[in-house]
Amino acid sequence: MPYDGKLLARAREQLEARRAANQAEQQRRLAAAYARVPEIQRIDARMRAQMAELVRLTLSRRSDLTERIEELKKENLDLQVRRAELLVEQGWDVDYLDEICSCPKCRDTGIFNGAPCECLHRLYNQEVTKDLGVLLRNGDESFDHFNLSYYSDAPVPGGASDRETMTLVFNACKKFAENFPKVSSNLLLQGDTGLGKTYLSACIARVVAAKGFSVCYDSAAAALDAFERQKFARDPEEAEKAARRVRQMLSCDLMILDDLGTEMLTPYSVSALYTLLNTRLVNGRRIIISTNCKEEELRRRYSPQICSRLDGEFYLLPFSGTDIRRLLNT
């Protein structure tokens, strides 16, 4: 995936801080162990000297040094055994004084097999996902807290009750989050204000982000405004900031676009929406859209190309019920 340079630098700073903390902890352990058991320090010094001599002898490639090399190897093994015995006697594990690494693959370097390690990728995704604070503002957004009792179970002539409908919606959202990224479709959350569209989006975001995937959230108005500012802003710094945001929205693992239909409709905003949808769909990157608009209103507002993608690439989840905010305030 393409990386944003500034966000990647922040991720590397976090990785370096993690490595520095691990090194400091190892030095603390060594100092404490050497003070308590000086023999361990003498063994470590001797093993370092052995290693230096072994390297020197190996590089010399003299055939008459084979016996000496074998002696060094045997002595080194004996010292390792003695060192392990001393550590165990003090109640420590045999690897207590070894190098401490948070990531065993890259050993906290951020590079594994010549490519960014998954630990660095997770830190990068955390930087991308920091804007979720707007979405997760209450702190309790989770599937466990979603209350289906707010939806009426009164029968509806010729159809399912609100609670039955919302139970299906809830299960679909939970399945999407649990199976991400191995999901077969995008989601279109459609229904009136106050029915839980943003809340269930937040529940999905929390689960997906916890897996280490990058999640971007924005209202349709703010997202499409970023496209416009990156092209037309006179301030270079503002334009670059908007361009970084656009790159994040196009490349993140999951994009959540809230309140589609509330943005100011202009030819450029329609073009930007098409770019956002088409780019993500072509690259197989998932997107969740919530809207208060009915199908006929979406068709009036947007181009046939956009509506075609909403029809063919999104799984429609119809929200029904009574405004929960109004219920809570009565």
Secondary structure, DSSP 4 states (H G I P E B T S, - for coil): ----HHHHHHHHHHHHHHHHHHHHHHHHHHHHHHHH-HHHHHHHHHHHHHHHHHHHHHHHT-GGGHHHHHHHHHHHHHHHHHHHHHHHHTT--TTTTSPP-S-TTTTTSSEETTEE-HHHHHHHHHHHGGGGGTTT-SS--SGGG--GGGS----BTTB--HHHHHHHHHHHHHHHHHHTTS-S-EEEEE--TTSSHHHHHHHHHHHHHHTT--EEEEEHHHHHHHHHHHHH-SSHHHHHHHHHHHHHHHHSSEEEEEEET-SPP-HHHHHHHHHHHHHHHHTT-EEEEEES--HHHHHHHS-HHHHHHHHHHEEEEE--S--HHHHHT-
